[in-house]
Amino acid sequence: MCAALKRCAYRHKGKIMENTNIVTTEQQAPNTISASNAIFNVQALGQLTAFANLMADSQVTVPAHLAGKPADCMAIVMQAMQWGMNPYAVAQKTHLVNGVLGYEAQLV
């Protein structure tokens, strides 16, 4: 919970009057889970798997080395979670070198 102080001053019969109101708002923390915890949480793992499958079905928005490969897309999704980034943006900055996935320096 955080409180913001709102003040307004006005004149009344030549005197400056001050009105102070306290406004309270409730803030909720975003519902987040780390990639390492997600693989041990059945519900979160199911959501990640569904997202990786959706990502693997992409033809244009993921590089050819990820298209049709849900397990590889899952690795990208989990890495993107660790970095707090969009999985599709991370995917676009990957490449293969002798069968090993590499990331462009812009990401790291």
Biopython code that builds the backbone (N, CA, C, O; Angstrom):
import numpy as np
from Bio.PDB.StructureBuilder import StructureBuilder

atoms = [
    (1, "MET", "N", (0.843, -1.162, 0.000)),
    (1, "MET", "CA", (0.000, 0.000, 0.000)),
    (1, "MET", "C", (0.893, 1.231, 0.000)),
    (1, "MET", "O", (1.881, 1.287, 0.732)),
    (2, "CYS", "N", (0.550, 2.209, -0.813)),
    (2, "CYS", "CA", (1.313, 3.444, -0.805)),
    (2, "CYS", "C", (0.340, 4.601, -0.631)),
    (2, "CYS", "O", (-0.827, 4.508, -1.011)),
    (3, "ALA", "N", (0.819, 5.661, -0.069)),
    (3, "ALA", "CA", (-0.028, 6.824, 0.148)),
    (3, "ALA", "C", (0.568, 8.014, -0.585)),
    (3, "ALA", "O", (1.780, 8.230, -0.553)),
    (4, "ALA", "N", (-0.265, 8.763, -1.227)),
    (4, "ALA", "CA", (0.169, 9.976, -1.907)),
    (4, "ALA", "C", (-0.505, 11.153, -1.210)),
    (4, "ALA", "O", (-1.691, 11.093, -0.888)),
    (5, "LEU", "N", (0.236, 12.195, -0.985)),
    (5, "LEU", "CA", (-0.289, 13.363, -0.298)),
    (5, "LEU", "C", (-0.698, 14.394, -1.339)),
    (5, "LEU", "O", (0.102, 14.796, -2.184)),
    (6, "LYS", "N", (-1.944, 14.809, -1.264)),
    (6, "LYS", "CA", (-2.464, 15.778, -2.223)),
    (6, "LYS", "C", (-2.752, 17.066, -1.456)),
    (6, "LYS", "O", (-3.500, 17.065, -0.479)),
    (7, "ARG", "N", (-2.157, 18.152, -1.907)),
    (7, "ARG", "CA", (-2.361, 19.432, -1.241)),
    (7, "ARG", "C", (-2.950, 20.438, -2.221)),
    (7, "ARG", "O", (-2.613, 20.444, -3.405)),
    (8, "CYS", "N", (-3.812, 21.268, -1.719)),
    (8, "CYS", "CA", (-4.262, 22.396, -2.528)),
    (8, "CYS", "C", (-4.412, 23.598, -1.604)),
    (8, "CYS", "O", (-4.955, 23.492, -0.505)),
    (9, "ALA", "N", (-3.931, 24.716, -2.062)),
    (9, "ALA", "CA", (-4.009, 25.945, -1.275)),
    (9, "ALA", "C", (-4.990, 26.888, -1.960)),
    (9, "ALA", "O", (-5.052, 26.951, -3.188)),
    (10, "TYR", "N", (-5.744, 27.610, -1.166)),
    (10, "TYR", "CA", (-6.678, 28.581, -1.726)),
    (10, "TYR", "C", (-6.804, 29.745, -0.753)),
    (10, "TYR", "O", (-6.474, 29.626, 0.427)),
    (11, "ARG", "N", (-7.284, 30.862, -1.262)),
    (11, "ARG", "CA", (-7.441, 32.057, -0.427)),
    (11, "ARG", "C", (-8.881, 32.149, 0.083)),
    (11, "ARG", "O", (-9.842, 31.937, -0.657)),
    (12, "HIS", "N", (-8.992, 32.468, 1.360)),
    (12, "HIS", "CA", (-10.309, 32.675, 1.960)),
    (12, "HIS", "C", (-10.205, 33.895, 2.873)),
    (12, "HIS", "O", (-9.504, 33.848, 3.884)),
    (13, "LYS", "N", (-10.890, 34.979, 2.534)),
    (13, "LYS", "CA", (-10.891, 36.222, 3.313)),
    (13, "LYS", "C", (-9.479, 36.716, 3.579)),
    (13, "LYS", "O", (-9.148, 37.101, 4.701)),
    (14, "GLY", "N", (-8.637, 36.704, 2.527)),
    (14, "GLY", "CA", (-7.294, 37.255, 2.655)),
    (14, "GLY", "C", (-6.278, 36.314, 3.275)),
    (14, "GLY", "O", (-5.087, 36.623, 3.284)),
    (15, "LYS", "N", (-6.713, 35.179, 3.791)),
    (15, "LYS", "CA", (-5.789, 34.223, 4.400)),
    (15, "LYS", "C", (-5.605, 33.042, 3.459)),
    (15, "LYS", "O", (-6.535, 32.636, 2.761)),
    (16, "ILE", "N", (-4.409, 32.502, 3.451)),
    (16, "ILE", "CA", (-4.165, 31.308, 2.642)),
    (16, "ILE", "C", (-4.563, 30.101, 3.475)),
    (16, "ILE", "O", (-4.042, 29.871, 4.566)),
    (17, "MET", "N", (-5.481, 29.355, 2.942)),
    (17, "MET", "CA", (-5.962, 28.147, 3.606)),
    (17, "MET", "C", (-5.353, 26.944, 2.893)),
    (17, "MET", "O", (-5.121, 26.984, 1.685)),
    (18, "GLU", "N", (-5.106, 25.915, 3.619)),
    (18, "GLU", "CA", (-4.533, 24.709, 3.010)),
    (18, "GLU", "C", (-5.424, 23.514, 3.308)),
    (18, "GLU", "O", (-5.831, 23.284, 4.447)),
    (19, "ASN", "N", (-5.711, 22.773, 2.270)),
    (19, "ASN", "CA", (-6.524, 21.569, 2.397)),
    (19, "ASN", "C", (-5.622, 20.383, 2.074)),
    (19, "ASN", "O", (-5.065, 20.306, 0.979)),
    (20, "THR", "N", (-5.479, 19.482, 2.999)),
    (20, "THR", "CA", (-4.618, 18.320, 2.787)),
    (20, "THR", "C", (-5.471, 17.061, 2.814)),
    (20, "THR", "O", (-6.168, 16.786, 3.791)),
    (21, "ASN", "N", (-5.406, 16.310, 1.735)),
    (21, "ASN", "CA", (-6.125, 15.040, 1.639)),
    (21, "ASN", "C", (-5.112, 13.922, 1.441)),
    (21, "ASN", "O", (-4.145, 14.081, 0.696)),
    (22, "ILE", "N", (-5.329, 12.808, 2.097)),
    (22, "ILE", "CA", (-4.474, 11.644, 1.882)),
    (22, "ILE", "C", (-5.225, 10.674, 0.987)),
    (22, "ILE", "O", (-6.349, 10.267, 1.283)),
    (23, "VAL", "N", (-4.588, 10.320, -0.098)),
    (23, "VAL", "CA", (-5.178, 9.392, -1.051)),
    (23, "VAL", "C", (-4.384, 8.098, -0.976)),
    (23, "VAL", "O", (-3.166, 8.106, -1.155)),
    (24, "THR", "N", (-5.054, 7.005, -0.715)),
    (24, "THR", "CA", (-4.364, 5.721, -0.647)),
    (24, "THR", "C", (-4.755, 4.846, -1.822)),
    (24, "THR", "O", (-5.913, 4.800, -2.236)),
    (25, "THR", "N", (-3.772, 4.167, -2.338)),
    (25, "THR", "CA", (-4.010, 3.224, -3.428)),
    (25, "THR", "C", (-3.315, 1.920, -3.092)),
    (25, "THR", "O", (-2.269, 1.904, -2.443)),
    (26, "GLU", "N", (-3.897, 0.852, -3.534)),
    (26, "GLU", "CA", (-3.287, -0.454, -3.317)),
    (26, "GLU", "C", (-2.590, -0.885, -4.583)),
    (26, "GLU", "O", (-3.148, -0.778, -5.675)),
    (27, "GLN", "N", (-1.376, -1.372, -4.443)),
    (27, "GLN", "CA", (-0.624, -1.863, -5.582)),
    (27, "GLN", "C", (-0.397, -3.348, -5.412)),
    (27, "GLN", "O", (-0.052, -3.825, -4.330)),
    (28, "GLN", "N", (-0.597, -4.073, -6.504)),
    (28, "GLN", "CA", (-0.344, -5.500, -6.474)),
    (28, "GLN", "C", (0.930, -5.787, -7.241)),
    (28, "GLN", "O", (1.174, -5.213, -8.302)),
    (29, "ALA", "N", (1.731, -6.671, -6.703)),
    (29, "ALA", "CA", (2.926, -7.102, -7.416)),
    (29, "ALA", "C", (2.502, -7.988, -8.581)),
    (29, "ALA", "O", (1.544, -8.753, -8.464)),
    (30, "PRO", "N", (3.212, -7.889, -9.707)),
    (30, "PRO", "CA", (2.854, -8.754, -10.829)),
    (30, "PRO", "C", (3.038, -10.218, -10.457)),
    (30, "PRO", "O", (3.929, -10.570, -9.683)),
    (31, "ASN", "N", (2.189, -11.057, -11.016)),
    (31, "ASN", "CA", (2.265, -12.490, -10.760)),
    (31, "ASN", "C", (3.351, -13.073, -11.658)),
    (31, "ASN", "O", (3.107, -13.365, -12.829)),
    (32, "THR", "N", (4.533, -13.238, -11.114)),
    (32, "THR", "CA", (5.652, -13.731, -11.911)),
    (32, "THR", "C", (6.212, -15.005, -11.299)),
    (32, "THR", "O", (6.044, -15.275, -10.110)),
    (33, "ILE", "N", (6.867, -15.764, -12.128)),
    (33, "ILE", "CA", (7.523, -16.987, -11.689)),
    (33, "ILE", "C", (8.819, -17.102, -12.481)),
    (33, "ILE", "O", (8.849, -16.785, -13.670)),
    (34, "SER", "N", (9.873, -17.546, -11.843)),
    (34, "SER", "CA", (11.142, -17.668, -12.553)),
    (34, "SER", "C", (11.113, -18.900, -13.450)),
    (34, "SER", "O", (10.343, -19.834, -13.224)),
    (35, "ALA", "N", (11.955, -18.884, -14.457)),
    (35, "ALA", "CA", (12.021, -20.008, -15.395)),
    (35, "ALA", "C", (12.416, -21.290, -14.674)),
    (35, "ALA", "O", (11.887, -22.360, -14.975)),
    (36, "SER", "N", (13.339, -21.190, -13.730)),
    (36, "SER", "CA", (13.779, -22.393, -13.020)),
    (36, "SER", "C", (12.667, -22.964, -12.144)),
    (36, "SER", "O", (12.573, -24.182, -11.987)),
    (37, "ASN", "N", (11.829, -22.110, -11.575)),
    (37, "ASN", "CA", (10.696, -22.591, -10.780)),
    (37, "ASN", "C", (9.559, -23.082, -11.660)),
    (37, "ASN", "O", (8.810, -23.977, -11.266)),
    (38, "ALA", "N", (9.424, -22.508, -12.842)),
    (38, "ALA", "CA", (8.317, -22.864, -13.734)),
    (38, "ALA", "C", (8.373, -24.319, -14.174)),
    (38, "ALA", "O", (7.329, -24.948, -14.349)),
    (39, "ILE", "N", (9.552, -24.858, -14.352)),
    (39, "ILE", "CA", (9.640, -26.240, -14.837)),
    (39, "ILE", "C", (9.225, -27.248, -13.773)),
    (39, "ILE", "O", (8.959, -28.406, -14.092)),
    (40, "PHE", "N", (9.166, -26.824, -12.514)),
    (40, "PHE", "CA", (8.746, -27.717, -11.436)),
    (40, "PHE", "C", (7.309, -27.452, -10.991)),
    (40, "PHE", "O", (6.815, -28.096, -10.065)),
    (41, "ASN", "N", (6.648, -26.516, -11.640)),
    (41, "ASN", "CA", (5.261, -26.178, -11.345)),
    (41, "ASN", "C", (4.415, -26.699, -12.504)),
    (41, "ASN", "O", (4.541, -26.218, -13.629)),
    (42, "VAL", "N", (3.558, -27.678, -12.234)),
    (42, "VAL", "CA", (2.807, -28.360, -13.296)),
    (42, "VAL", "C", (1.983, -27.381, -14.125)),
    (42, "VAL", "O", (1.983, -27.460, -15.353)),
    (43, "GLN", "N", (1.286, -26.464, -13.472)),
    (43, "GLN", "CA", (0.452, -25.505, -14.205)),
    (43, "GLN", "C", (1.313, -24.570, -15.053)),
    (43, "GLN", "O", (1.012, -24.345, -16.225)),
    (44, "ALA", "N", (2.374, -24.028, -14.474)),
    (44, "ALA", "CA", (3.250, -23.115, -15.220)),
    (44, "ALA", "C", (3.939, -23.836, -16.368)),
    (44, "ALA", "O", (4.084, -23.278, -17.456)),
    (45, "LEU", "N", (4.363, -25.070, -16.133)),
    (45, "LEU", "CA", (5.016, -25.839, -17.193)),
    (45, "LEU", "C", (4.051, -26.083, -18.348)),
    (45, "LEU", "O", (4.448, -26.021, -19.512)),
    (46, "GLY", "N", (2.797, -26.357, -18.037)),
    (46, "GLY", "CA", (1.787, -26.536, -19.082)),
    (46, "GLY", "C", (1.599, -25.276, -19.913)),
    (46, "GLY", "O", (1.452, -25.347, -21.133)),
    (47, "GLN", "N", (1.603, -24.125, -19.251)),
    (47, "GLN", "CA", (1.463, -22.857, -19.966)),
    (47, "GLN", "C", (2.688, -22.575, -20.828)),
    (47, "GLN", "O", (2.561, -22.105, -21.958)),
    (48, "LEU", "N", (3.869, -22.860, -20.298)),
    (48, "LEU", "CA", (5.102, -22.672, -21.074)),
    (48, "LEU", "C", (5.130, -23.591, -22.286)),
    (48, "LEU", "O", (5.532, -23.185, -23.376)),
    (49, "THR", "N", (4.702, -24.826, -22.088)),
    (49, "THR", "CA", (4.676, -25.798, -23.188)),
    (49, "THR", "C", (3.709, -25.345, -24.275)),
    (49, "THR", "O", (4.026, -25.421, -25.462)),
    (50, "ALA", "N", (2.542, -24.878, -23.878)),
    (50, "ALA", "CA", (1.564, -24.381, -24.854)),
    (50, "ALA", "C", (2.127, -23.187, -25.618)),
    (50, "ALA", "O", (1.935, -23.074, -26.828)),
    (51, "PHE", "N", (2.818, -22.300, -24.915)),
    (51, "PHE", "CA", (3.410, -21.136, -25.576)),
    (51, "PHE", "C", (4.525, -21.563, -26.522)),
    (51, "PHE", "O", (4.622, -21.049, -27.636)),
    (52, "ALA", "N", (5.361, -22.493, -26.091)),
    (52, "ALA", "CA", (6.450, -22.985, -26.947)),
    (52, "ALA", "C", (5.890, -23.663, -28.193)),
    (52, "ALA", "O", (6.450, -23.514, -29.279)),
    (53, "ASN", "N", (4.793, -24.406, -28.050)),
    (53, "ASN", "CA", (4.145, -25.033, -29.213)),
    (53, "ASN", "C", (3.616, -23.976, -30.173)),
    (53, "ASN", "O", (3.770, -24.103, -31.388)),
    (54, "LEU", "N", (2.996, -22.941, -29.633)),
    (54, "LEU", "CA", (2.502, -21.843, -30.457)),
    (54, "LEU", "C", (3.657, -21.166, -31.193)),
    (54, "LEU", "O", (3.567, -20.870, -32.384)),
    (55, "MET", "N", (4.728, -20.933, -30.465)),
    (55, "MET", "CA", (5.905, -20.293, -31.057)),
    (55, "MET", "C", (6.497, -21.166, -32.167)),
    (55, "MET", "O", (6.895, -20.655, -33.213)),
    (56, "ALA", "N", (6.553, -22.470, -31.942)),
    (56, "ALA", "CA", (7.113, -23.397, -32.933)),
    (56, "ALA", "C", (6.262, -23.458, -34.192)),
    (56, "ALA", "O", (6.775, -23.766, -35.267)),
    (57, "ASP", "N", (4.976, -23.171, -34.077)),
    (57, "ASP", "CA", (4.082, -23.160, -35.241)),
    (57, "ASP", "C", (4.287, -21.929, -36.117)),
    (57, "ASP", "O", (3.773, -21.871, -37.234)),
    (58, "SER", "N", (5.028, -20.952, -35.622)),
    (58, "SER", "CA", (5.262, -19.716, -36.378)),
    (58, "SER", "C", (6.099, -19.994, -37.617)),
    (58, "SER", "O", (7.007, -20.824, -37.593)),
    (59, "GLN", "N", (5.789, -19.305, -38.680)),
    (59, "GLN", "CA", (6.550, -19.436, -39.920)),
    (59, "GLN", "C", (7.410, -18.207, -40.181)),
    (59, "GLN", "O", (8.508, -18.319, -40.727)),
    (60, "VAL", "N", (6.923, -17.052, -39.799)),
    (60, "VAL", "CA", (7.596, -15.802, -40.129)),
    (60, "VAL", "C", (8.279, -15.175, -38.914)),
    (60, "VAL", "O", (9.316, -14.526, -39.051)),
    (61, "THR", "N", (7.704, -15.365, -37.737)),
    (61, "THR", "CA", (8.169, -14.633, -36.555)),
    (61, "THR", "C", (9.280, -15.318, -35.778)),
    (61, "THR", "O", (9.802, -14.747, -34.820)),
    (62, "VAL", "N", (9.651, -16.524, -36.167)),
    (62, "VAL", "CA", (10.811, -17.185, -35.553)),
    (62, "VAL", "C", (11.759, -17.617, -36.669)),
    (62, "VAL", "O", (11.314, -17.895, -37.782)),
    (63, "PRO", "N", (13.058, -17.676, -36.386)),
    (63, "PRO", "CA", (14.014, -18.114, -37.400)),
    (63, "PRO", "C", (13.762, -19.566, -37.814)),
    (63, "PRO", "O", (13.145, -20.334, -37.076)),
    (64, "ALA", "N", (14.239, -19.925, -38.984)),
    (64, "ALA", "CA", (14.026, -21.271, -39.536)),
    (64, "ALA", "C", (14.535, -22.364, -38.606)),
    (64, "ALA", "O", (13.946, -23.443, -38.549)),
    (65, "HIS", "N", (15.622, -22.107, -37.875)),
    (65, "HIS", "CA", (16.166, -23.145, -36.995)),
    (65, "HIS", "C", (15.287, -23.416, -35.769)),
    (65, "HIS", "O", (15.537, -24.370, -35.032)),
    (66, "LEU", "N", (14.260, -22.588, -35.543)),
    (66, "LEU", "CA", (13.326, -22.815, -34.430)),
    (66, "LEU", "C", (11.942, -23.254, -34.897)),
    (66, "LEU", "O", (11.185, -23.838, -34.122)),
    (67, "ALA", "N", (11.608, -22.984, -36.142)),
    (67, "ALA", "CA", (10.280, -23.322, -36.663)),
    (67, "ALA", "C", (10.059, -24.828, -36.606)),
    (67, "ALA", "O", (10.886, -25.612, -37.071)),
    (68, "GLY", "N", (8.926, -25.214, -36.026)),
    (68, "GLY", "CA", (8.580, -26.630, -35.922)),
    (68, "GLY", "C", (9.310, -27.383, -34.827)),
    (68, "GLY", "O", (9.254, -28.612, -34.783)),
    (69, "LYS", "N", (9.993, -26.674, -33.944)),
    (69, "LYS", "CA", (10.772, -27.319, -32.874)),
    (69, "LYS", "C", (10.355, -26.766, -31.506)),
    (69, "LYS", "O", (10.983, -25.847, -30.982)),
    (70, "PRO", "N", (9.291, -27.336, -30.936)),
    (70, "PRO", "CA", (8.783, -26.818, -29.659)),
    (70, "PRO", "C", (9.790, -26.892, -28.513)),
    (70, "PRO", "O", (9.825, -25.996, -27.670)),
    (71, "ALA", "N", (10.593, -27.927, -28.468)),
    (71, "ALA", "CA", (11.567, -28.042, -27.370)),
    (71, "ALA", "C", (12.612, -26.932, -27.455)),
    (71, "ALA", "O", (13.016, -26.382, -26.430)),
    (72, "ASP", "N", (13.047, -26.606, -28.656)),
    (72, "ASP", "CA", (14.006, -25.516, -28.817)),
    (72, "ASP", "C", (13.352, -24.172, -28.492)),
    (72, "ASP", "O", (13.981, -23.293, -27.902)),
    (73, "CYS", "N", (12.092, -24.025, -28.881)),
    (73, "CYS", "CA", (11.358, -22.804, -28.547)),
    (73, "CYS", "C", (11.181, -22.682, -27.037)),
    (73, "CYS", "O", (11.214, -21.577, -26.497)),
    (74, "MET", "N", (10.992, -23.807, -26.353)),
    (74, "MET", "CA", (10.879, -23.794, -24.889)),
    (74, "MET", "C", (12.169, -23.244, -24.273)),
    (74, "MET", "O", (12.121, -22.467, -23.320)),
    (75, "ALA", "N", (13.301, -23.641, -24.810)),
    (75, "ALA", "CA", (14.578, -23.128, -24.304)),
    (75, "ALA", "C", (14.666, -21.615, -24.498)),
    (75, "ALA", "O", (15.162, -20.901, -23.627)),
    (76, "ILE", "N", (14.188, -21.136, -25.628)),
    (76, "ILE", "CA", (14.189, -19.695, -25.895)),
    (76, "ILE", "C", (13.253, -18.980, -24.926)),
    (76, "ILE", "O", (13.604, -17.935, -24.378)),
    (77, "VAL", "N", (12.072, -19.534, -24.715)),
    (77, "VAL", "CA", (11.093, -18.932, -23.801)),
    (77, "VAL", "C", (11.677, -18.844, -22.392)),
    (77, "VAL", "O", (11.550, -17.815, -21.729)),
    (78, "MET", "N", (12.308, -19.904, -21.941)),
    (78, "MET", "CA", (12.873, -19.904, -20.587)),
    (78, "MET", "C", (14.025, -18.906, -20.465)),
    (78, "MET", "O", (14.155, -18.233, -19.442)),
    (79, "GLN", "N", (14.856, -18.806, -21.493)),
    (79, "GLN", "CA", (15.951, -17.834, -21.455)),
    (79, "GLN", "C", (15.389, -16.414, -21.465)),
    (79, "GLN", "O", (15.875, -15.541, -20.746)),
    (80, "ALA", "N", (14.370, -16.193, -22.280)),
    (80, "ALA", "CA", (13.736, -14.873, -22.323)),
    (80, "ALA", "C", (13.155, -14.504, -20.959)),
    (80, "ALA", "O", (13.233, -13.349, -20.540)),
    (81, "MET", "N", (12.574, -15.481, -20.269)),
    (81, "MET", "CA", (12.049, -15.233, -18.920)),
    (81, "MET", "C", (13.170, -14.807, -17.982)),
    (81, "MET", "O", (13.003, -13.872, -17.199)),
    (82, "GLN", "N", (14.303, -15.482, -18.055)),
    (82, "GLN", "CA", (15.437, -15.147, -17.187)),
    (82, "GLN", "C", (15.914, -13.713, -17.423)),
    (82, "GLN", "O", (16.291, -13.008, -16.488)),
    (83, "TRP", "N", (15.889, -13.299, -18.687)),
    (83, "TRP", "CA", (16.341, -11.955, -19.043)),
    (83, "TRP", "C", (15.231, -10.918, -18.959)),
    (83, "TRP", "O", (15.496, -9.725, -19.104)),
    (84, "GLY", "N", (13.980, -11.351, -18.724)),
    (84, "GLY", "CA", (12.855, -10.420, -18.678)),
    (84, "GLY", "C", (12.552, -9.813, -20.035)),
    (84, "GLY", "O", (12.207, -8.636, -20.132)),
    (85, "MET", "N", (12.681, -10.620, -21.086)),
    (85, "MET", "CA", (12.502, -10.131, -22.454)),
    (85, "MET", "C", (11.391, -10.884, -23.178)),
    (85, "MET", "O", (10.910, -11.915, -22.708)),
    (86, "ASN", "N", (10.997, -10.355, -24.318)),
    (86, "ASN", "CA", (10.007, -10.975, -25.188)),
    (86, "ASN", "C", (10.643, -12.183, -25.874)),
    (86, "ASN", "O", (11.685, -12.035, -26.511)),
    (87, "PRO", "N", (10.047, -13.376, -25.764)),
    (87, "PRO", "CA", (10.634, -14.574, -26.375)),
    (87, "PRO", "C", (10.820, -14.467, -27.888)),
    (87, "PRO", "O", (11.785, -15.002, -28.434)),
    (88, "TYR", "N", (9.911, -13.785, -28.559)),
    (88, "TYR", "CA", (10.046, -13.629, -30.009)),
    (88, "TYR", "C", (11.240, -12.740, -30.355)),
    (88, "TYR", "O", (11.935, -12.993, -31.339)),
    (89, "ALA", "N", (11.480, -11.709, -29.560)),
    (89, "ALA", "CA", (12.642, -10.844, -29.784)),
    (89, "ALA", "C", (13.932, -11.618, -29.544)),
    (89, "ALA", "O", (14.896, -11.471, -30.296)),
    (90, "VAL", "N", (13.954, -12.441, -28.500)),
    (90, "VAL", "CA", (15.141, -13.259, -28.224)),
    (90, "VAL", "C", (15.366, -14.242, -29.366)),
    (90, "VAL", "O", (16.496, -14.418, -29.822)),
    (91, "ALA", "N", (14.300, -14.880, -29.826)),
    (91, "ALA", "CA", (14.414, -15.860, -30.918)),
    (91, "ALA", "C", (15.038, -15.237, -32.157)),
    (91, "ALA", "O", (15.857, -15.867, -32.826)),
    (92, "GLN", "N", (14.654, -14.001, -32.466)),
    (92, "GLN", "CA", (15.178, -13.333, -33.659)),
    (92, "GLN", "C", (16.674, -13.061, -33.565)),
    (92, "GLN", "O", (17.330, -12.843, -34.584)),
    (93, "LYS", "N", (17.209, -13.070, -32.373)),
    (93, "LYS", "CA", (18.636, -12.784, -32.172)),
    (93, "LYS", "C", (19.437, -14.045, -31.856)),
    (93, "LYS", "O", (20.476, -13.974, -31.200)),
    (94, "THR", "N", (18.954, -15.203, -32.323)),
    (94, "THR", "CA", (19.681, -16.461, -32.121)),
    (94, "THR", "C", (20.184, -16.995, -33.449)),
    (94, "THR", "O", (19.704, -16.614, -34.516)),
    (95, "HIS", "N", (21.159, -17.885, -33.361)),
    (95, "HIS", "CA", (21.719, -18.541, -34.547)),
    (95, "HIS", "C", (22.326, -19.878, -34.128)),
    (95, "HIS", "O", (22.541, -20.125, -32.941)),
    (96, "LEU", "N", (22.592, -20.711, -35.081)),
    (96, "LEU", "CA", (23.244, -22.000, -34.821)),
    (96, "LEU", "C", (24.670, -21.968, -35.345)),
    (96, "LEU", "O", (24.926, -21.498, -36.454)),
    (97, "VAL", "N", (25.592, -22.471, -34.540)),
    (97, "VAL", "CA", (26.984, -22.641, -34.949)),
    (97, "VAL", "C", (27.354, -24.078, -34.620)),
    (97, "VAL", "O", (27.463, -24.447, -33.451)),
    (98, "ASN", "N", (27.546, -24.879, -35.649)),
    (98, "ASN", "CA", (27.864, -26.302, -35.474)),
    (98, "ASN", "C", (26.874, -27.000, -34.543)),
    (98, "ASN", "O", (27.264, -27.807, -33.699)),
    (99, "GLY", "N", (25.594, -26.678, -34.705)),
    (99, "GLY", "CA", (24.549, -27.325, -33.920)),
    (99, "GLY", "C", (24.361, -26.773, -32.521)),
    (99, "GLY", "O", (23.557, -27.302, -31.754)),
    (100, "VAL", "N", (25.085, -25.721, -32.173)),
    (100, "VAL", "CA", (24.979, -25.116, -30.840)),
    (100, "VAL", "C", (24.284, -23.761, -30.975)),
    (100, "VAL", "O", (24.648, -22.946, -31.823)),
    (101, "LEU", "N", (23.280, -23.532, -30.130)),
    (101, "LEU", "CA", (22.529, -22.284, -30.166)),
    (101, "LEU", "C", (23.379, -21.148, -29.620)),
    (101, "LEU", "O", (23.973, -21.257, -28.548)),
    (102, "GLY", "N", (23.428, -20.067, -30.369)),
    (102, "GLY", "CA", (24.166, -18.883, -29.932)),
    (102, "GLY", "C", (23.245, -17.680, -29.873)),
    (102, "GLY", "O", (22.216, -17.636, -30.547)),
    (103, "TYR", "N", (23.622, -16.713, -29.067)),
    (103, "TYR", "CA", (22.854, -15.478, -28.914)),
    (103, "TYR", "C", (23.705, -14.311, -29.386)),
    (103, "TYR", "O", (24.907, -14.263, -29.122)),
    (104, "GLU", "N", (23.079, -13.370, -30.086)),
    (104, "GLU", "CA", (23.804, -12.182, -30.517)),
    (104, "GLU", "C", (24.197, -11.362, -29.296)),
    (104, "GLU", "O", (23.504, -11.372, -28.278)),
    (105, "ALA", "N", (25.301, -10.662, -29.407)),
    (105, "ALA", "CA", (25.827, -9.875, -28.292)),
    (105, "ALA", "C", (24.849, -8.800, -27.832)),
    (105, "ALA", "O", (24.905, -8.375, -26.678)),
    (106, "GLN", "N", (23.961, -8.355, -28.705)),
    (106, "GLN", "CA", (22.976, -7.341, -28.333)),
    (106, "GLN", "C", (22.091, -7.816, -27.181)),
    (106, "GLN", "O", (21.584, -6.998, -26.414)),
    (107, "LEU", "N", (21.905, -9.119, -27.053)),
    (107, "LEU", "CA", (21.039, -9.669, -26.005)),
    (107, "LEU", "C", (21.755, -9.838, -24.678)),
    (107, "LEU", "O", (21.159, -9.663, -23.615)),
    (108, "VAL", "N", (23.006, -10.170, -24.739)),
    (108, "VAL", "CA", (23.727, -10.589, -23.535)),
    (108, "VAL", "C", (24.295, -9.413, -22.782)),
    (108, "VAL", "O", (24.931, -9.593, -21.744)),
]
sb = StructureBuilder()
sb.init_structure("model")
sb.init_model(0)
sb.init_chain("A")
sb.init_seg("    ")
for serial, (resi, resn, name, xyz) in enumerate(atoms, 1):
    if name == "N":
        sb.init_residue(resn, " ", resi, " ")
    sb.init_atom(name, np.array(xyz, "f"), 0.0, 1.0, " ", f" {name:<3s}", serial, name[0])
structure = sb.get_structure()
